[in-house]
Amino acid sequence: MAIKNLSARKIDERLAGLNQGLQTPWRVQNDKLNKEFLFQDFVAAFGFMTKAALVAESMNHHPEWFNVYNRVRVDLTTHEAGGISSRDFELARRMEVMAAA
Amino acid sequence: MAIKNLSARKIDERLAGLNQGLQTPWRVQNDKLNKEFLFQDFVAAFGFMTKAALVAESMNHHPEWFNVYNRVRVDLTTHEAGGISSRDFELARRMEVMAAA
């Protein structure tokens, strides 16, 4: 079953839900679901990435991400849908759980 | 002991040595030692990153890097030296060993 991109209105709705209670919100940037995570140091940042990598692989849905030292910038999009899909929100949600653990 | 950045001439010399026998060479881009590694898939790419992360942490010298699926773009610089130092070449050399393993 093909995965579909979400309408702007749906994205706004899902963003509001995702960002509830978060200090640093996700936002849409360049048609991708974007957030920069800050950790204590490189070990914490890469620890997060390792957990997220296992989840991403199991979802067969992979992030675009940039890391330098304690910063991890994440961009989520669904190439086959040509935009942001529910998979991006699911990965974002799971990343939040992992970042908080 | 403060780490010093390398002169343009030294960088050229070290680059020639580093790139010997490599299919895809390192180059200097925006005053950083740059290379894009291509792997078979995400597992291979992130496996490389995991090995490189352990080495980087042990060197206390961390890369700037971007990953999407099977691609890992690496930029190396030494902030305290304000440019490229011998540490960047050492990390690049060790990354090549890990990428080939």
N, CA and C atoms of all chains as a GROMACS GRO file, in nm:
protein
  606
    1MET      N    1   0.085  -0.120   0.000
    1MET     CA    2   0.000   0.000   0.000
    1MET      C    3   0.088   0.124   0.000
    2ALA      N    4   0.063   0.211  -0.094
    2ALA     CA    5   0.145   0.333  -0.103
    2ALA      C    6   0.117   0.422   0.017
    3ILE      N    7   0.223   0.486   0.064
    3ILE     CA    8   0.208   0.579   0.175
    3ILE      C    9   0.186   0.718   0.118
    4LYS      N   10   0.090   0.790   0.176
    4LYS     CA   11   0.054   0.921   0.120
    4LYS      C   12   0.108   1.034   0.206
    5ASN      N   13   0.137   1.144   0.140
    5ASN     CA   14   0.178   1.260   0.219
    5ASN      C   15   0.054   1.323   0.284
    6LEU      N   16   0.081   1.400   0.390
    6LEU     CA   17  -0.028   1.461   0.466
    6LEU      C   18  -0.054   1.602   0.416
    7SER      N   19  -0.177   1.645   0.424
    7SER     CA   20  -0.212   1.782   0.387
    7SER      C   21  -0.156   1.878   0.491
    8ALA      N   22  -0.144   2.004   0.454
    8ALA     CA   23  -0.092   2.106   0.546
    8ALA      C   24  -0.175   2.110   0.674
    9ARG      N   25  -0.305   2.093   0.660
    9ARG     CA   26  -0.391   2.099   0.778
    9ARG      C   27  -0.366   1.979   0.870
   10LYS      N   28  -0.352   1.863   0.811
   10LYS     CA   29  -0.322   1.742   0.889
   10LYS      C   30  -0.186   1.755   0.959
   11ILE      N   31  -0.092   1.812   0.886
   11ILE     CA   32   0.042   1.829   0.945
   11ILE      C   33   0.033   1.921   1.067
   12ASP      N   34  -0.041   2.029   1.056
   12ASP     CA   35  -0.057   2.120   1.169
   12ASP      C   36  -0.120   2.049   1.289
   13GLU      N   37  -0.219   1.969   1.261
   13GLU     CA   38  -0.286   1.894   1.368
   13GLU      C   39  -0.189   1.797   1.436
   14ARG      N   40  -0.118   1.722   1.351
   14ARG     CA   41  -0.025   1.622   1.406
   14ARG      C   42   0.090   1.689   1.481
   15LEU      N   43   0.136   1.803   1.429
   15LEU     CA   44   0.244   1.878   1.496
   15LEU      C   45   0.201   1.921   1.636
   16ALA      N   46   0.079   1.970   1.646
   16ALA     CA   47   0.029   2.017   1.775
   16ALA      C   48   0.030   1.902   1.876
   17GLY      N   49  -0.010   1.784   1.829
   17GLY     CA   50  -0.008   1.668   1.917
   17GLY      C   51   0.133   1.626   1.955
   18LEU      N   52   0.219   1.619   1.855
   18LEU     CA   53   0.358   1.578   1.877
   18LEU      C   54   0.429   1.671   1.975
   19ASN      N   55   0.403   1.799   1.963
   19ASN     CA   56   0.478   1.899   2.040
   19ASN      C   57   0.424   1.922   2.180
   20GLN      N   58   0.313   1.858   2.211
   20GLN     CA   59   0.255   1.878   2.343
   20GLN      C   60   0.353   1.836   2.453
   21GLY      N   61   0.385   1.930   2.538
   21GLY     CA   62   0.474   1.899   2.650
   21GLY      C   63   0.622   1.903   2.617
   22LEU      N   64   0.656   1.928   2.492
   22LEU     CA   65   0.797   1.933   2.454
   22LEU      C   66   0.855   2.073   2.475
   23GLN      N   67   0.974   2.079   2.532
   23GLN     CA   68   1.040   2.208   2.549
   23GLN      C   69   1.080   2.267   2.414
   24THR      N   70   1.138   2.182   2.331
   24THR     CA   71   1.178   2.226   2.198
   24THR      C   72   1.087   2.159   2.096
   25PRO      N   73   1.007   2.237   2.025
   25PRO     CA   74   0.911   2.176   1.934
   25PRO      C   75   0.972   2.132   1.801
   26TRP      N   76   0.908   2.038   1.738
   26TRP     CA   77   0.933   2.007   1.598
   26TRP      C   78   0.866   2.117   1.514
   27ARG      N   79   0.920   2.136   1.395
   27ARG     CA   80   0.858   2.232   1.303
   27ARG      C   81   0.876   2.180   1.161
   28VAL      N   82   0.805   2.242   1.070
   28VAL     CA   83   0.821   2.206   0.930
   28VAL      C   84   0.920   2.304   0.867
   29GLN      N   85   1.024   2.248   0.807
   29GLN     CA   86   1.124   2.330   0.740
   29GLN      C   87   1.160   2.262   0.609
   30ASN      N   88   1.150   2.335   0.500
   30ASN     CA   89   1.176   2.280   0.367
   30ASN      C   90   1.096   2.151   0.342
   31ASP      N   91   0.972   2.155   0.384
   31ASP     CA   92   0.883   2.040   0.364
   31ASP      C   93   0.929   1.914   0.437
   32LYS      N   94   1.009   1.934   0.541
   32LYS     CA   95   1.050   1.819   0.623
   32LYS      C   96   1.019   1.849   0.769
   33LEU      N   97   1.001   1.743   0.844
   33LEU     CA   98   0.976   1.755   0.988
   33LEU      C   99   1.113   1.768   1.054
   34ASN      N  100   1.135   1.882   1.116
   34ASN     CA  101   1.270   1.918   1.160
   34ASN      C  102   1.278   1.945   1.309
   35LYS      N  103   1.388   1.896   1.369
   35LYS     CA  104   1.419   1.935   1.508
   35LYS      C  105   1.568   1.923   1.532
   36GLU      N  106   1.620   2.011   1.616
   36GLU     CA  107   1.758   1.997   1.661
   36GLU      C  108   1.756   1.954   1.806
   37PHE      N  109   1.812   1.837   1.832
   37PHE     CA  110   1.825   1.786   1.969
   37PHE      C  111   1.960   1.828   2.026
   38LEU      N  112   1.958   1.866   2.152
   38LEU     CA  113   2.083   1.900   2.222
   38LEU      C  114   2.104   1.802   2.336
   39PHE      N  115   2.222   1.746   2.345
   39PHE     CA  116   2.255   1.651   2.451
   39PHE      C  117   2.372   1.704   2.533
   40GLN      N  118   2.406   1.625   2.636
   40GLN     CA  119   2.512   1.673   2.725
   40GLN      C  120   2.648   1.671   2.655
   41ASP      N  121   2.669   1.570   2.577
   41ASP     CA  122   2.800   1.554   2.510
   41ASP      C  123   2.784   1.460   2.392
   42PHE      N  124   2.896   1.425   2.330
   42PHE     CA  125   2.893   1.339   2.212
   42PHE      C  126   2.842   1.199   2.244
   43VAL      N  127   2.883   1.146   2.358
   43VAL     CA  128   2.839   1.011   2.394
   43VAL      C  129   2.687   1.006   2.405
   44ALA      N  130   2.629   1.106   2.467
   44ALA     CA  131   2.483   1.110   2.481
   44ALA      C  132   2.417   1.129   2.344
   45ALA      N  133   2.474   1.216   2.262
   45ALA     CA  134   2.416   1.242   2.129
   45ALA      C  135   2.423   1.116   2.043
   46PHE      N  136   2.539   1.051   2.043
   46PHE     CA  137   2.552   0.934   1.957
   46PHE      C  138   2.476   0.815   2.015
   47GLY      N  139   2.462   0.810   2.146
   47GLY     CA  140   2.377   0.708   2.208
   47GLY      C  141   2.234   0.719   2.159
   48PHE      N  142   2.185   0.841   2.156
   48PHE     CA  143   2.052   0.866   2.100
   48PHE      C  144   2.045   0.820   1.954
   49MET      N  145   2.144   0.856   1.876
   49MET     CA  146   2.143   0.820   1.734
   49MET      C  147   2.142   0.668   1.716
   50THR      N  148   2.214   0.599   1.802
   50THR     CA  149   2.221   0.453   1.791
   50THR      C  150   2.085   0.391   1.818
   51LYS      N  151   2.019   0.438   1.923
   51LYS     CA  152   1.884   0.387   1.951
   51LYS      C  153   1.790   0.419   1.835
   52ALA      N  154   1.797   0.542   1.787
   52ALA     CA  155   1.708   0.585   1.679
   52ALA      C  156   1.738   0.507   1.550
   53ALA      N  157   1.865   0.473   1.528
   53ALA     CA  158   1.902   0.399   1.407
   53ALA      C  159   1.838   0.261   1.407
   54LEU      N  160   1.835   0.196   1.522
   54LEU     CA  161   1.774   0.063   1.531
   54LEU      C  162   1.624   0.070   1.504
   55VAL      N  163   1.561   0.173   1.559
   55VAL     CA  164   1.417   0.191   1.537
   55VAL      C  165   1.390   0.224   1.390
   56ALA      N  166   1.470   0.314   1.335
   56ALA     CA  167   1.452   0.355   1.195
   56ALA      C  168   1.466   0.234   1.102
   57GLU      N  169   1.566   0.153   1.128
   57GLU     CA  170   1.587   0.035   1.044
   57GLU      C  171   1.470  -0.061   1.055
   58SER      N  172   1.419  -0.078   1.176
   58SER     CA  173   1.306  -0.170   1.196
   58SER      C  174   1.179  -0.117   1.129
   59MET      N  175   1.169   0.017   1.119
   59MET     CA  176   1.055   0.079   1.050
   59MET      C  177   1.077   0.084   0.899
   60ASN      N  178   1.200   0.055   0.857
   60ASN     CA  179   1.243   0.079   0.719
   60ASN      C  180   1.210   0.223   0.678
   61HIS      N  181   1.237   0.312   0.770
   61HIS     CA  182   1.212   0.454   0.745
   61HIS      C  183   1.325   0.533   0.811
   62HIS      N  184   1.410   0.594   0.728
   62HIS     CA  185   1.537   0.645   0.778
   62HIS      C  186   1.541   0.797   0.780
   63PRO      N  187   1.604   0.852   0.881
   63PRO     CA  188   1.612   0.999   0.890
   63PRO      C  189   1.723   1.056   0.803
   64GLU      N  190   1.712   1.183   0.774
   64GLU     CA  191   1.828   1.262   0.734
   64GLU      C  192   1.874   1.328   0.862
   65TRP      N  193   2.000   1.312   0.896
   65TRP     CA  194   2.044   1.375   1.021
   65TRP      C  195   2.189   1.417   1.016
   66PHE      N  196   2.215   1.522   1.092
   66PHE     CA  197   2.347   1.583   1.099
   66PHE      C  198   2.387   1.587   1.246
   67ASN      N  199   2.510   1.548   1.273
   67ASN     CA  200   2.560   1.552   1.410
   67ASN      C  201   2.693   1.624   1.417
   68VAL      N  202   2.705   1.711   1.513
   68VAL     CA  203   2.837   1.759   1.554
   68VAL      C  204   2.836   1.770   1.706
   69TYR      N  205   2.931   1.698   1.766
   69TYR     CA  206   2.944   1.689   1.911
   69TYR      C  207   2.811   1.657   1.980
   70ASN      N  208   2.751   1.752   2.051
   70ASN     CA  209   2.630   1.720   2.130
   70ASN      C  210   2.500   1.756   2.057
   71ARG      N  211   2.510   1.795   1.931
   71ARG     CA  212   2.392   1.837   1.855
   71ARG      C  213   2.354   1.733   1.750
   72VAL      N  214   2.225   1.707   1.740
   72VAL     CA  215   2.174   1.619   1.634
   72VAL      C  216   2.057   1.690   1.568
   73ARG      N  217   2.077   1.729   1.445
   73ARG     CA  218   1.968   1.792   1.368
   73ARG      C  219   1.901   1.683   1.284
   74VAL      N  220   1.770   1.673   1.296
   74VAL     CA  221   1.696   1.566   1.228
   74VAL      C  222   1.600   1.628   1.127
   75ASP      N  223   1.594   1.571   1.009
   75ASP     CA  224   1.494   1.607   0.908
   75ASP      C  225   1.425   1.481   0.862
   76LEU      N  226   1.294   1.481   0.872
   76LEU     CA  227   1.217   1.362   0.835
   76LEU      C  228   1.125   1.394   0.718
   77THR      N  229   1.130   1.308   0.620
   77THR     CA  230   1.043   1.318   0.504
   77THR      C  231   1.022   1.178   0.448
   78THR      N  232   0.920   1.162   0.369
   78THR     CA  233   0.892   1.031   0.309
   78THR      C  234   0.904   1.046   0.158
   79HIS      N  235   1.019   0.999   0.107
   79HIS     CA  236   1.049   1.023  -0.035
   79HIS      C  237   0.940   0.967  -0.126
   80GLU      N  238   0.895   0.845  -0.096
   80GLU     CA  239   0.797   0.783  -0.186
   80GLU      C  240   0.662   0.853  -0.182
   81ALA      N  241   0.640   0.933  -0.076
   81ALA     CA  242   0.513   1.007  -0.067
   81ALA      C  243   0.532   1.151  -0.116
   82GLY      N  244   0.655   1.192  -0.140
   82GLY     CA  245   0.682   1.328  -0.185
   82GLY      C  246   0.646   1.432  -0.080
   83GLY      N  247   0.664   1.399   0.045
   83GLY     CA  248   0.633   1.495   0.151
   83GLY      C  249   0.636   1.429   0.287
   84ILE      N  250   0.572   1.493   0.383
   84ILE     CA  251   0.567   1.441   0.520
   84ILE      C  252   0.448   1.346   0.531
   85SER      N  253   0.476   1.228   0.585
   85SER     CA  254   0.369   1.128   0.600
   85SER      C  255   0.354   1.091   0.748
   86SER      N  256   0.258   1.004   0.774
   86SER     CA  257   0.237   0.959   0.913
   86SER      C  258   0.360   0.884   0.965
   87ARG      N  259   0.438   0.826   0.876
   87ARG     CA  260   0.561   0.757   0.919
   87ARG      C  261   0.660   0.854   0.982
   88ASP      N  262   0.665   0.974   0.929
   88ASP     CA  263   0.757   1.074   0.986
   88ASP      C  264   0.714   1.112   1.127
   89PHE      N  265   0.585   1.126   1.145
   89PHE     CA  266   0.536   1.158   1.280
   89PHE      C  267   0.560   1.043   1.376
   90GLU      N  268   0.547   0.920   1.326
   90GLU     CA  269   0.571   0.805   1.412
   90GLU      C  270   0.719   0.798   1.453
   91LEU      N  271   0.809   0.821   1.357
   91LEU     CA  272   0.952   0.820   1.391
   91LEU      C  273   0.987   0.936   1.485
   92ALA      N  274   0.928   1.052   1.461
   92ALA     CA  275   0.952   1.168   1.548
   92ALA      C  276   0.908   1.138   1.691
   93ARG      N  277   0.791   1.076   1.703
   93ARG     CA  278   0.737   1.043   1.835
   93ARG      C  279   0.831   0.947   1.908
   94ARG      N  280   0.879   0.848   1.834
   94ARG     CA  281   0.967   0.749   1.897
   94ARG      C  282   1.102   0.811   1.930
   95MET      N  283   1.149   0.905   1.848
   95MET     CA  284   1.275   0.975   1.879
   95MET      C  285   1.262   1.053   2.009
   96GLU      N  286   1.148   1.114   2.031
   96GLU     CA  287   1.127   1.190   2.155
   96GLU      C  288   1.137   1.098   2.277
   97VAL      N  289   1.077   0.982   2.266
   97VAL     CA  290   1.084   0.886   2.376
   97VAL      C  291   1.230   0.849   2.402
   98MET      N  292   1.304   0.825   2.294
   98MET     CA  293   1.445   0.784   2.310
   98MET      C  294   1.532   0.897   2.360
   99ALA      N  295   1.504   1.018   2.315
   99ALA     CA  296   1.585   1.133   2.361
   99ALA      C  297   1.564   1.160   2.508
  100ALA      N  298   1.446   1.126   2.557
  100ALA     CA  299   1.413   1.152   2.697
  100ALA      C  300   1.460   1.040   2.789
  101ALA      N  301   1.496   0.925   2.731
  101ALA     CA  302   1.528   0.806   2.814
  101ALA      C  303   1.666   0.821   2.879
  102MET      N  304   4.929   2.095   2.543
  102MET     CA  305   4.994   2.156   2.425
  102MET      C  306   4.887   2.190   2.322
  103ALA      N  307   4.887   2.312   2.279
  103ALA     CA  308   4.787   2.355   2.180
  103ALA      C  309   4.814   2.285   2.048
  104ILE      N  310   4.705   2.251   1.981
  104ILE     CA  311   4.716   2.188   1.849
  104ILE      C  312   4.710   2.299   1.745
  105LYS      N  313   4.800   2.292   1.646
  105LYS     CA  314   4.807   2.399   1.547
  105LYS      C  315   4.743   2.357   1.415
  106ASN      N  316   4.688   2.455   1.345
  106ASN     CA  317   4.638   2.421   1.212
  106ASN      C  318   4.756   2.407   1.115
  107LEU      N  319   4.730   2.339   1.006
  107LEU     CA  320   4.835   2.311   0.908
  107LEU      C  321   4.832   2.416   0.798
  108SER      N  322   4.948   2.445   0.742
  108SER     CA  323   4.956   2.538   0.630
  108SER      C  324   4.896   2.472   0.506
  109ALA      N  325   4.861   2.554   0.408
  109ALA     CA  326   4.803   2.502   0.284
  109ALA      C  327   4.898   2.402   0.218
  110ARG      N  328   5.026   2.427   0.225
  110ARG     CA  329   5.123   2.337   0.164
  110ARG      C  330   5.126   2.202   0.236
  111LYS      N  331   5.126   2.211   0.368
  111LYS     CA  332   5.124   2.087   0.449
  111LYS      C  333   4.996   2.007   0.422
  112ILE      N  334   4.885   2.079   0.410
  112ILE     CA  335   4.758   2.010   0.384
  112ILE      C  336   4.763   1.937   0.250
  113ASP      N  337   4.818   2.002   0.149
  113ASP     CA  338   4.831   1.938   0.018
  113ASP      C  339   4.916   1.811   0.028
  114GLU      N  340   5.025   1.822   0.101
  114GLU     CA  341   5.113   1.705   0.118
  114GLU      C  342   5.040   1.590   0.188
  115ARG      N  343   4.974   1.625   0.298
  115ARG     CA  344   4.905   1.522   0.376
  115ARG      C  345   4.789   1.462   0.295
  116LEU      N  346   4.719   1.546   0.219
  116LEU     CA  347   4.608   1.498   0.134
  116LEU      C  348   4.659   1.395   0.033
  117ALA      N  349   4.771   1.425  -0.029
  117ALA     CA  350   4.827   1.334  -0.130
  117ALA      C  351   4.855   1.198  -0.066
  118GLY      N  352   4.908   1.200   0.054
  118GLY     CA  353   4.936   1.075   0.125
  118GLY      C  354   4.808   1.002   0.162
  119LEU      N  355   4.714   1.076   0.217
  119LEU     CA  356   4.587   1.016   0.261
  119LEU      C  357   4.512   0.952   0.144
  120ASN      N  358   4.516   1.019   0.030
  120ASN     CA  359   4.435   0.976  -0.085
  120ASN      C  360   4.498   0.865  -0.168
  121GLN      N  361   4.621   0.831  -0.135
  121GLN     CA  362   4.689   0.728  -0.213
  121GLN      C  363   4.610   0.597  -0.209
  122GLY      N  364   4.574   0.552  -0.327
  122GLY     CA  365   4.504   0.424  -0.337
  122GLY      C  366   4.353   0.432  -0.312
  123LEU      N  367   4.303   0.550  -0.279
  123LEU     CA  368   4.160   0.562  -0.253
  123LEU      C  369   4.083   0.589  -0.382
  124GLN      N  370   3.971   0.522  -0.398
  124GLN     CA  371   3.888   0.547  -0.516
  124GLN      C  372   3.825   0.685  -0.509
  125THR      N  373   3.771   0.718  -0.393
  125THR     CA  374   3.711   0.850  -0.373
  125THR      C  375   3.800   0.929  -0.279
  126PRO      N  376   3.858   1.036  -0.329
  126PRO     CA  377   3.954   1.109  -0.247
  126PRO      C  378   3.887   1.204  -0.146
  127TRP      N  379   3.960   1.234  -0.041
  127TRP     CA  380   3.926   1.345   0.047
  127TRP      C  381   3.964   1.474  -0.023
  128ARG      N  382   3.895   1.582   0.012
  128ARG     CA  383   3.929   1.712  -0.044
  128ARG      C  384   3.906   1.818   0.062
  129VAL      N  385   3.956   1.936   0.037
  129VAL     CA  386   3.932   2.046   0.130
  129VAL      C  387   3.813   2.126   0.078
  130GLN      N  388   3.713   2.141   0.163
  130GLN     CA  389   3.595   2.218   0.125
  130GLN      C  390   3.556   2.304   0.245
  131ASN      N  391   3.542   2.433   0.222
  131ASN     CA  392   3.511   2.527   0.331
  131ASN      C  393   3.607   2.511   0.449
  132ASP      N  394   3.734   2.497   0.417
  132ASP     CA  395   3.838   2.483   0.520
  132ASP      C  396   3.821   2.360   0.607
  133LYS      N  397   3.751   2.261   0.555
  133LYS     CA  398   3.736   2.136   0.629
  133LYS      C  399   3.776   2.020   0.539
  134LEU      N  400   3.821   1.913   0.602
  134LEU     CA  401   3.858   1.792   0.530
  134LEU      C  402   3.729   1.715   0.505
  135ASN      N  403   3.695   1.699   0.379
  135ASN     CA  404   3.561   1.652   0.342
  135ASN      C  405   3.564   1.525   0.258
  136LYS      N  406   3.470   1.437   0.288
  136LYS     CA  407   3.449   1.321   0.200
  136LYS      C  408   3.307   1.271   0.216
  137GLU      N  409   3.250   1.220   0.107
  137GLU     CA  410   3.122   1.151   0.117
  137GLU      C  411   3.144   1.003   0.094
  138PHE      N  412   3.112   0.926   0.197
  138PHE     CA  413   3.122   0.780   0.188
  138PHE      C  414   2.989   0.724   0.140
  139LEU      N  415   2.998   0.623   0.054
  139LEU     CA  416   2.877   0.553   0.007
  139LEU      C  417   2.884   0.408   0.051
  140PHE      N  418   2.778   0.360   0.112
  140PHE     CA  419   2.773   0.221   0.157
  140PHE      C  420   2.659   0.148   0.088
  141GLN      N  421   2.648   0.020   0.119
  141GLN     CA  422   2.547  -0.060   0.051
  141GLN      C  423   2.406  -0.021   0.096
  142ASP      N  424   2.393   0.008   0.223
  142ASP     CA  425   2.261   0.040   0.277
  142ASP      C  426   2.278   0.113   0.411
  143PHE      N  427   2.167   0.136   0.478
  143PHE     CA  428   2.171   0.210   0.605
  143PHE      C  429   2.248   0.135   0.713
  144VAL      N  430   2.229   0.004   0.719
  144VAL     CA  431   2.298  -0.074   0.823
  144VAL      C  432   2.449  -0.062   0.806
  145ALA      N  433   2.496  -0.070   0.683
  145ALA     CA  434   2.640  -0.056   0.659
  145ALA      C  435   2.687   0.085   0.691
  146ALA      N  436   2.609   0.184   0.651
  146ALA     CA  437   2.647   0.324   0.678
  146ALA      C  438   2.651   0.352   0.827
  147PHE      N  439   2.548   0.308   0.899
  147PHE     CA  440   2.545   0.337   1.041
  147PHE      C  441   2.646   0.250   1.118
  148GLY      N  442   2.673   0.133   1.065
  148GLY     CA  443   2.780   0.051   1.124
  148GLY      C  444   2.913   0.123   1.118
  149PHE      N  445   2.942   0.181   1.004
  149PHE     CA  446   3.063   0.263   0.991
  149PHE      C  447   3.061   0.378   1.091
  150MET      N  448   2.949   0.446   1.102
  150MET     CA  449   2.941   0.560   1.193
  150MET      C  450   2.964   0.517   1.338
  151THR      N  451   2.913   0.401   1.373
  151THR     CA  452   2.930   0.352   1.510
  151THR      C  453   3.076   0.326   1.541
  152LYS      N  454   3.145   0.261   1.448
  152LYS     CA  455   3.288   0.237   1.468
  152LYS      C  456   3.363   0.370   1.477
  153ALA      N  457   3.331   0.460   1.386
  153ALA     CA  458   3.399   0.589   1.383
  153ALA      C  459   3.369   0.671   1.508
  154ALA      N  460   3.248   0.655   1.562
  154ALA     CA  461   3.211   0.730   1.683
  154ALA      C  462   3.297   0.687   1.801
  155LEU      N  463   3.323   0.557   1.812
  155LEU     CA  464   3.405   0.508   1.923
  155LEU      C  465   3.547   0.560   1.911
  156VAL      N  466   3.599   0.559   1.790
  156VAL     CA  467   3.735   0.610   1.768
  156VAL      C  468   3.740   0.760   1.794
  157ALA      N  469   3.641   0.832   1.743
  157ALA     CA  470   3.638   0.978   1.762
  157ALA      C  471   3.634   1.014   1.910
  158GLU      N  472   3.552   0.940   1.985
  158GLU     CA  473   3.542   0.968   2.128
  158GLU      C  474   3.674   0.938   2.198
  159SER      N  475   3.738   0.832   2.159
  159SER     CA  476   3.866   0.795   2.222
  159SER      C  477   3.975   0.896   2.188
  160MET      N  478   3.963   0.960   2.071
  160MET     CA  479   4.059   1.065   2.032
  160MET      C  480   4.018   1.200   2.090
  161ASN      N  481   3.898   1.206   2.147
  161ASN     CA  482   3.837   1.334   2.186
  161ASN      C  483   3.841   1.433   2.070
  162HIS      N  484   3.810   1.380   1.954
  162HIS     CA  485   3.810   1.462   1.832
  162HIS      C  486   3.694   1.415   1.746
  163HIS      N  487   3.591   1.500   1.734
  163HIS     CA  488   3.464   1.455   1.680
  163HIS      C  489   3.436   1.513   1.542
  164PRO      N  490   3.376   1.433   1.457
  164PRO     CA  491   3.346   1.480   1.321
  164PRO      C  492   3.218   1.565   1.318
  165GLU      N  493   3.204   1.642   1.214
  165GLU     CA  494   3.073   1.690   1.169
  165GLU      C  495   3.032   1.592   1.062
  166TRP      N  496   2.915   1.536   1.076
  166TRP     CA  497   2.875   1.440   0.973
  166TRP      C  498   2.726   1.439   0.954
  167PHE      N  499   2.690   1.405   0.829
  167PHE     CA  500   2.552   1.401   0.785
  167PHE      C  501   2.527   1.264   0.726
  168ASN      N  502   2.415   1.204   0.761
  168ASN     CA  503   2.380   1.073   0.706
  168ASN      C  504   2.239   1.074   0.652
  169VAL      N  505   2.222   1.018   0.537
  169VAL     CA  506   2.089   0.980   0.490
  169VAL      C  507   2.106   0.846   0.417
  170TYR      N  508   2.031   0.750   0.465
  170TYR     CA  509   2.034   0.612   0.417
  170TYR      C  510   2.178   0.558   0.404
  171ASN      N  511   2.228   0.542   0.282
  171ASN     CA  512   2.360   0.478   0.267
  171ASN      C  513   2.474   0.578   0.251
  172ARG      N  514   2.445   0.707   0.267
  172ARG     CA  515   2.547   0.810   0.248
  172ARG      C  516   2.589   0.871   0.382
  173VAL      N  517   2.718   0.890   0.396
  173VAL     CA  518   2.772   0.960   0.514
  173VAL      C  519   2.869   1.066   0.465
  174ARG      N  520   2.830   1.192   0.483
  174ARG     CA  521   2.918   1.302   0.446
  174ARG      C  522   2.993   1.347   0.572
  175VAL      N  523   3.124   1.352   0.562
  175VAL     CA  524   3.207   1.384   0.678
  175VAL      C  525   3.282   1.514   0.653
  176ASP      N  526   3.282   1.602   0.754
  176ASP     CA  527   3.365   1.723   0.750
  176ASP      C  528   3.448   1.727   0.877
  177LEU      N  529   3.578   1.736   0.858
  177LEU     CA  530   3.669   1.737   0.973
  177LEU      C  531   3.741   1.870   0.984
  178THR      N  532   3.740   1.924   1.103
  178THR     CA  533   3.814   2.047   1.132
  178THR      C  534   3.849   2.045   1.279
  179THR      N  535   3.944   2.129   1.315
  179THR     CA  536   3.986   2.135   1.456
  179THR      C  537   3.955   2.275   1.506
  180HIS      N  538   3.845   2.285   1.582
  180HIS     CA  539   3.796   2.417   1.621
  180HIS      C  540   3.902   2.496   1.697
  181GLU      N  541   3.968   2.428   1.792
  181GLU     CA  542   4.066   2.501   1.874
  181GLU      C  543   4.188   2.546   1.794
  182ALA      N  544   4.208   2.485   1.677
  182ALA     CA  545   4.320   2.526   1.593
  182ALA      C  546   4.275   2.625   1.485
  183GLY      N  547   4.144   2.641   1.470
  183GLY     CA  548   4.092   2.732   1.368
  183GLY      C  549   4.123   2.685   1.228
  184GLY      N  550   4.123   2.554   1.208
  184GLY     CA  551   4.149   2.503   1.074
  184GLY      C  552   4.171   2.353   1.078
  185ILE      N  553   4.233   2.303   0.974
  185ILE     CA  554   4.261   2.160   0.965
  185ILE      C  555   4.393   2.130   1.034
  186SER      N  556   4.393   2.032   1.122
  186SER     CA  557   4.514   1.995   1.195
  186SER      C  558   4.550   1.849   1.167
  187SER      N  559   4.660   1.807   1.222
  187SER     CA  560   4.703   1.667   1.205
  187SER      C  561   4.599   1.571   1.264
  188ARG      N  562   4.522   1.616   1.362
  188ARG     CA  563   4.418   1.530   1.420
  188ARG      C  564   4.312   1.494   1.316
  189ASP      N  565   4.281   1.589   1.230
  189ASP     CA  566   4.181   1.562   1.126
  189ASP      C  567   4.232   1.456   1.029
  190PHE      N  568   4.360   1.466   0.995
  190PHE     CA  569   4.417   1.365   0.906
  190PHE      C  570   4.422   1.229   0.972
  191GLU      N  571   4.448   1.227   1.101
  191GLU     CA  572   4.452   1.100   1.173
  191GLU      C  573   4.312   1.036   1.177
  192LEU      N  574   4.212   1.118   1.205
  192LEU     CA  575   4.075   1.064   1.208
  192LEU      C  576   4.032   1.019   1.068
  193ALA      N  577   4.068   1.096   0.967
  193ALA     CA  578   4.034   1.058   0.828
  193ALA      C  579   4.098   0.925   0.793
  194ARG      N  580   4.224   0.909   0.832
  194ARG     CA  581   4.296   0.784   0.801
  194ARG      C  582   4.227   0.666   0.869
  195ARG      N  583   4.189   0.685   0.994
  195ARG     CA  584   4.126   0.576   1.067
  195ARG      C  585   3.985   0.548   1.011
  196MET      N  586   3.916   0.652   0.965
  196MET     CA  587   3.786   0.631   0.903
  196MET      C  588   3.798   0.546   0.777
  197GLU      N  589   3.904   0.569   0.700
  197GLU     CA  590   3.924   0.489   0.578
  197GLU      C  591   3.942   0.342   0.613
  198VAL      N  592   4.017   0.316   0.718
  198VAL     CA  593   4.038   0.177   0.760
  198VAL      C  594   3.904   0.115   0.798
  199MET      N  595   3.823   0.191   0.871
  199MET     CA  596   3.693   0.139   0.917
  199MET      C  597   3.594   0.123   0.802
  200ALA      N  598   3.598   0.215   0.707
  200ALA     CA  599   3.505   0.207   0.594
  200ALA      C  600   3.537   0.085   0.506
  201ALA      N  601   3.663   0.048   0.504
  201ALA     CA  602   3.705  -0.063   0.420
  201ALA      C  603   3.688  -0.197   0.489
  202ALA      N  604   3.667  -0.196   0.618
  202ALA     CA  605   3.663  -0.321   0.697
  202ALA      C  606   3.531  -0.396   0.674
   0.00000   0.00000   0.00000
